């Protein structure tokens, strides 16, 4: 009997990740290309230009996330929260397993 499976585009994983990121206190926004961010704001969809999904073997992925955080927020707590939320959301909503998540703090918002 053939096992059926659903394949998820990188953009779907990035969008789910973006939604999870924005739930974490202290995150100001995902940092990406300015033009892409403006287009996303007009369409009212989560910005994904600062999120990169890297495919590994099978259904494993690594995710790189670029952030701007709020001033006076605990950056280690933000990083921990983002990793937990993204891993949880992606694995619950898809059949994809998240192997590694790298967080890059690109700026601090005052």
C-alpha positions in Angstrom: 0.0 0.0 0.0 1.4 3.4 -1.0 1.8 6.0 1.7 0.2 9.3 0.7 1.9 12.5 1.9 1.4 16.2 1.6 4.3 18.4 0.5 4.6 21.9 1.8 6.2 24.8 -0.1 8.9 26.8 1.6 6.6 29.8 1.5 4.0 28.0 3.5 6.5 27.1 6.2 7.8 30.7 6.2 4.3 32.1 6.6 3.5 29.7 9.5 6.8 30.7 11.0 6.1 34.4 10.6 2.8 34.0 12.4 4.5 32.2 15.3 7.3 34.8 15.5 4.8 37.7 15.9 3.2 36.0 18.9 6.4 36.4 21.0 6.6 39.4 23.3 9.5 41.8 22.5 9.5 41.1 18.7 9.0 44.4 16.9 8.9 42.8 13.4 10.6 40.4 11.1 13.5 42.1 9.2 13.6 41.6 5.5 13.9 43.6 2.2 12.1 46.9 2.5 10.1 46.6 -0.8 8.9 43.1 0.1 7.9 44.3 3.6 5.8 47.1 2.0 4.0 44.8 -0.3 3.2 42.4 2.6 1.9 45.4 4.6 -0.4 46.4 1.8 -1.7 42.9 1.4 -1.9 42.4 5.2 0.0 39.1 5.2 2.8 38.2 7.5 6.2 39.3 6.3 8.3 36.4 5.3 11.3 38.0 3.5 13.4 37.8 6.7 12.7 34.0 7.0 14.7 31.4 5.1 13.7 27.8 5.0 16.5 25.3 4.2 15.4 21.8 3.2 17.3 18.9 4.6 16.8 15.1 4.2 13.2 14.1 3.9 10.8 16.3 5.8 13.5 18.0 7.9 14.1 21.8 7.6 16.3 24.4 9.2 14.8 27.9 9.5 16.8 31.2 9.7 14.9 34.2 11.1 16.0 37.9 11.0 14.3 40.1 13.6 14.0 43.6 14.9 13.3 43.5 18.7 11.9 46.1 21.1 14.3 48.2 23.1 14.8 46.9 26.7 13.4 43.5 25.9 15.4 40.4 27.0 17.0 39.2 23.7 17.8 35.8 25.1 14.2 35.3 26.2 13.0 36.5 22.8 15.3 34.0 21.0 14.1 31.2 23.2 10.4 32.1 22.7 10.8 32.4 19.0 12.5 29.0 18.7 9.8 27.4 20.8 6.8 29.0 19.0 8.2 28.4 15.5 9.1 24.8 16.1 5.7 24.1 17.8 3.6 25.8 15.1 5.4 24.4 12.1 5.4 20.8 13.5 1.7 21.0 14.6 0.4 22.5 11.3 2.5 20.5 8.9 4.2 17.1 8.7 7.6 18.9 8.6 10.1 18.5 11.4 12.2 21.5 12.4 15.8 20.5 13.0 17.5 23.9 13.7 16.3 27.5 14.1 18.9 30.3 13.9 17.8 33.7 15.1 19.6 36.9 13.9 18.9 40.1 15.7 19.4 42.8 13.0 18.2 45.9 14.9 16.6 47.2 18.0 13.5 49.4 17.8 13.3 52.4 20.2 
